[in-house]
Amino acid sequence: MKKIIIIGGGAGGLELATDLGDKLGKNSQAEITLVDKNSYHLWKPLLHEVATGVLDEQVDNIYYASQGQQHYFEFTQGTFTNIDRQNKLVIITDHKDETVTIAYDILVVAIGSTSNDFGTPGVKEHCIFLDDQNAAIGLRETLISKFTGFCSIIDEHETSEEDKIRIAIVGGGATGVELASELPHMVEAFGACGRNKMCSDLLDVSVIEATDRILPALPEKTASSIAETLQKRGIHVMTKTMITKAESDGFYPKEGDVIKADIMIWTAGVKAPDYLKEIAGLESSRSNQLVVKPTLQTTRDDSIFVIGDCAYAMQDNGRASPATAQAAQQMAKVCYENIVRFLNNQSLKVFKYIDKGTIITLHDTAQGVVKLIGKNEMSVKGRFALMIHRLLYRFHQASLLGIFKAIRFASASKVMYKAKSSSIFTNRD
Ligand SMILES: Cc1cc2nc3c(=O)[nH]c(=O)nc-3n(C[C@H](O)[C@H](O)[C@H](O)COP(=O)(O)OP(=O)(O)OC[C@H]3O[C@@H](n4cnc5c(N)ncnc54)[C@H](O)[C@@H]3O)c2cc1C
């Protein structure tokens, strides 16, 4: 039986494993194994909500082992480190820190991306990156411990400007903007738990962007309207501010004074993990992504497919498809069809990325554009936009769990959040 190994159970990889399991695993036409360094899947576009306590990772996770049991694939927990192409083996480090090899006939690499510090001195040492669930949970713990420590100070005296908690976020893309917009609400929720001196006025949040505007993926008008909303909520938006180094007291821009910060977060740009650059003699891009043909097979090895953020898939417009969940999901669908075709010696499909728009959530509202048929686009705003953004997540759940289970899952999340409403965490669903 052919062995298909998928490395990475994220937005793309888990949907692919589920589809292949249902199609090929169920009828024993192939043996499918998913490998991930974590034991459970969490939807990455909501990591900023995990970090700020809006989303509870205990409620909104999917365990790979249980998903595999229900959808006919195996799960192995381990960290992928290398590929032996000659012997068709993937090399992983398992939970006991031992090196293990797994044989494959077809390999899919779907390990996503990490933050890119562009070699800026001090960033690795002093900044928090929002790369995965562990980082998001770590950031939440840092914020809570900062707020708790702060409460004991303000309980004792009247507060002044110097008392403010300064949080600086570098990167005016979706991650930085969405994270910034949640922070004032997190503080308010914290204050509502008996710490009544704690309110968003005591927070000093900055979003720092090197170019002349935030959110380059959106039309200028929409991006500046979002910048206005942030500013109305007390968040500083600093554009044309190029950070040249980070030190323990804050960020140092190319021009002007140090931007002092108690918590420093880096969300400027993504790259594929560094070890992909040289892996197994495969072709890679400047951002370490593995270069793929239009069929999503690597340029130097037809038995290796790559999907999601770590794939460099050139499009007809001369640009690579973006590192987004919608691109990863679209690639997963084409990769699924191509693996089935590959096994049946049929010609493979070509991946063409379809941009369906971008919506940015701002805690209790959202704003963005939705692309309609025929390249027209429609601006969306408010609760309606928030609902569409949420649908991306609900569709993802539906494709993993099936529509009825996804509805039950969504309702269960709601009940759990209500049951936990005495905690600082607030759900906006
Ligand atoms: C805060 C935030 C907000 C975002 N908002 C949006 C949005 O609104 N819309 C949108 O389209 N996109 C959004 N994105 C981007 C989106 O999350 C990613 O593009 C998408 O998740 C990429 O999917 P993927 O399958 O390539 O990788 P991922 O979803 O990142 O999954 C990668 C998987 O690989 C595993 N893995 C990594 N390394 C290894 C290893 N060495 N060994 C084993 N397993 C490994 C990880 O544990 C993970 O499960 C957002 C991202 C962030 C951080």
The ligand as an SDF file (V2000), in Angstrom:
LIG
                    3D

 53 58  0  0  0  0  0  0  0  0999 V2000
   -2.6310   36.3230   14.3410 C   0  0  0  0  0  0  0  0  0  0  0  0
   -2.7820   35.8590   12.9170 C   0  0  0  0  0  0  0  0  0  0  0  0
   -3.8950   36.2510   12.1810 C   0  0  0  0  0  0  0  0  0  0  0  0
   -4.0760   35.7770   10.8590 C   0  0  0  0  0  0  0  0  0  0  0  0
   -5.2230   36.1360   10.1950 N   0  0  0  0  0  0  0  0  0  0  0  0
   -5.4670   35.5970    8.9680 C   0  0  0  0  0  0  0  0  0  0  0  0
   -6.7040   35.8690    8.3030 C   0  0  0  0  0  0  0  0  0  0  0  0
   -7.5660   36.5980    8.8030 O   0  0  0  0  0  0  0  0  0  0  0  0
   -6.9150   35.2920    7.0760 N   0  0  0  0  0  0  0  0  0  0  0  0
   -5.9820   34.4700    6.5030 C   0  0  0  0  0  0  0  0  0  0  0  0
   -6.2450   33.9620    5.3860 O   0  0  0  0  0  0  0  0  0  0  0  0
   -4.7980   34.2040    7.1080 N   0  0  0  0  0  0  0  0  0  0  0  0
   -4.5070   34.7340    8.3220 C   0  0  0  0  0  0  0  0  0  0  0  0
   -3.3150   34.4550    8.9720 N   0  0  0  0  0  0  0  0  0  0  0  0
   -2.3050   33.6150    8.2850 C   0  0  0  0  0  0  0  0  0  0  0  0
   -2.6680   32.1210    8.4230 C   0  0  0  0  0  0  0  0  0  0  0  0
   -2.8190   31.7760    9.7690 O   0  0  0  0  0  0  0  0  0  0  0  0
   -1.5910   31.2650    7.7820 C   0  0  0  0  0  0  0  0  0  0  0  0
   -1.3330   31.7300    6.4950 O   0  0  0  0  0  0  0  0  0  0  0  0
   -2.0410   29.8150    7.7130 C   0  0  0  0  0  0  0  0  0  0  0  0
   -2.2940   29.2770    8.9980 O   0  0  0  0  0  0  0  0  0  0  0  0
   -0.9910   28.9620    6.9950 C   0  0  0  0  0  0  0  0  0  0  0  0
   -1.4270   27.6420    6.9530 O   0  0  0  0  0  0  0  0  0  0  0  0
   -0.3670   26.4600    6.8630 P   0  0  0  0  0  0  0  0  0  0  0  0
   -1.1490   25.1990    6.7630 O   0  0  0  0  0  0  0  0  0  0  0  0
    0.6330   26.7560    5.8130 O   0  0  0  0  0  0  0  0  0  0  0  0
    0.4300   26.5200    8.2320 O   0  0  0  0  0  0  0  0  0  0  0  0
   -0.0650   26.5690    9.7300 P   0  0  0  0  0  0  0  0  0  0  0  0
   -1.5150   26.7650    9.8330 O   0  0  0  0  0  0  0  0  0  0  0  0
    0.8350   27.5220   10.4180 O   0  0  0  0  0  0  0  0  0  0  0  0
    0.2660   25.0920   10.2430 O   0  0  0  0  0  0  0  0  0  0  0  0
    1.5730   24.5960   10.2830 C   0  0  0  0  0  0  0  0  0  0  0  0
    1.5690   23.3340   11.1360 C   0  0  0  0  0  0  0  0  0  0  0  0
    2.8450   22.7340   11.0490 O   0  0  0  0  0  0  0  0  0  0  0  0
    3.2840   22.3400   12.3350 C   0  0  0  0  0  0  0  0  0  0  0  0
    4.7500   22.3780   12.3180 N   0  0  0  0  0  0  0  0  0  0  0  0
    5.5430   23.4550   12.1360 C   0  0  0  0  0  0  0  0  0  0  0  0
    6.8240   23.0760   12.1350 N   0  0  0  0  0  0  0  0  0  0  0  0
    6.8470   21.7490   12.3230 C   0  0  0  0  0  0  0  0  0  0  0  0
    7.8890   20.7820   12.4160 C   0  0  0  0  0  0  0  0  0  0  0  0
    9.1770   21.1020   12.2920 N   0  0  0  0  0  0  0  0  0  0  0  0
    7.5470   19.4910   12.6320 N   0  0  0  0  0  0  0  0  0  0  0  0
    6.2330   19.1300   12.7520 C   0  0  0  0  0  0  0  0  0  0  0  0
    5.2120   20.0020   12.6620 N   0  0  0  0  0  0  0  0  0  0  0  0
    5.5280   21.2810   12.4450 C   0  0  0  0  0  0  0  0  0  0  0  0
    2.6580   23.3610   13.2750 C   0  0  0  0  0  0  0  0  0  0  0  0
    2.5270   22.8380   14.5910 O   0  0  0  0  0  0  0  0  0  0  0  0
    1.2950   23.5960   12.6060 C   0  0  0  0  0  0  0  0  0  0  0  0
    0.3210   22.7080   13.0870 O   0  0  0  0  0  0  0  0  0  0  0  0
   -3.0960   34.9340   10.2770 C   0  0  0  0  0  0  0  0  0  0  0  0
   -1.9510   34.5610   11.0090 C   0  0  0  0  0  0  0  0  0  0  0  0
   -1.7890   35.0120   12.3190 C   0  0  0  0  0  0  0  0  0  0  0  0
   -0.5560   34.6040   13.0920 C   0  0  0  0  0  0  0  0  0  0  0  0
  1  2  1  0
  2  3  1  0
  2 52  2  0
  3  4  2  0
  4  5  1  0
  4 50  1  0
  5  6  2  0
  6  7  1  0
  6 13  1  0
  7  8  2  0
  7  9  1  0
  9 10  1  0
 10 11  2  0
 10 12  1  0
 12 13  2  0
 13 14  1  0
 14 15  1  0
 14 50  1  0
 15 16  1  0
 16 17  1  0
 16 18  1  0
 18 19  1  0
 18 20  1  0
 20 21  1  0
 20 22  1  0
 22 23  1  0
 23 24  1  0
 24 25  2  0
 24 26  1  0
 24 27  1  0
 27 28  1  0
 28 29  2  0
 28 30  1  0
 28 31  1  0
 31 32  1  0
 32 33  1  0
 33 34  1  0
 33 48  1  0
 34 35  1  0
 35 36  1  0
 35 46  1  0
 36 37  1  0
 36 45  1  0
 37 38  2  0
 38 39  1  0
 39 40  1  0
 39 45  2  0
 40 41  1  0
 40 42  2  0
 42 43  1  0
 43 44  2  0
 44 45  1  0
 46 47  1  0
 46 48  1  0
 48 49  1  0
 50 51  2  0
 51 52  1  0
 52 53  1  0
M  END
$$$$
